[in-house]
């Protein structure tokens, strides 16, 4: 599933973070995520991103992550199903 979301937490020391995707919830990302057009170190809380979400036995995981350049950082993204 492809969706837009907002980064809600980043733990740079441990190398992981979470993206809140409307109607889905929190999605985990880590260095195992495939980053397109950015890298882990460049991400910040409240950044808008496009994410490909997959469900694993441990929860929702971001397979791919790319910056959402068409949305402003100060507006929540609108998700259409």
VENVENUR-V348172 format. One line per field, one symbol per residue. phi: phi as a letter, one per 30 degrees, with the letter a starting at -180 (. if undefined). A space follows every 50 residues. Layout:
BEGIN
phi->???
END
This chain:
BEGIN
phi->.cacabdcabcddcibabccceibjdcdbaddddcciabedddbeidcbc bccbccdckdbddbbbdcddcddccddcccc
END
